[in-house]
Amino acid sequence: MPKIPRDISAKDLCGILEKYGYHKTRQTGSHIRLTNLSMGKAHHVTIPDHNPIKIGTLNHILNDVAEYLKINKYNIIKQTKKQ
């Protein structure tokens, strides 16, 4: 299993999640809200606009997205290494 990257910025993560159908719906202060409607109901993810995102926060976001999309979070992690 690949390790969760330690150097992902909010900008990078937003770009990766856009490939999975998420789009930026708003930004309030230092938090970015992304929304995905592809699975029949809206799924919102809030990402802190930090560089890098803390590992625990990133892990939680990846788990949340993977559960919604019904994929393995390591598929998303592989996308982070391709950038």
Rosetta blueprint (number, residue, H / E / L):
1 M L
2 P L
3 K L
4 I L
5 P L
6 R L
7 D L
8 I L
9 S L
10 A H
11 K H
12 D H
13 L H
14 C H
15 G H
16 I H
17 L H
18 E H
19 K L
20 Y L
21 G L
22 Y L
23 H E
24 K E
25 T E
26 R E
27 Q E
28 T E
29 G L
30 S L
31 H E
32 I E
33 R E
34 L E
35 T E
36 N E
37 L L
38 S L
39 M L
40 G L
41 K L
42 A L
43 H E
44 H E
45 V E
46 T E
47 I E
48 P E
49 D L
50 H L
51 N L
52 P L
53 I L
54 K L
55 I H
56 G H
57 T H
58 L H
59 N H
60 H H
61 I H
62 L H
63 N H
64 D H
65 V H
66 A H
67 E H
68 Y H
69 L H
70 K L
71 I L
72 N L
73 K H
74 Y H
75 N H
76 I H
77 I H
78 K H
79 Q H
80 T H
81 K H
82 K H
83 Q L
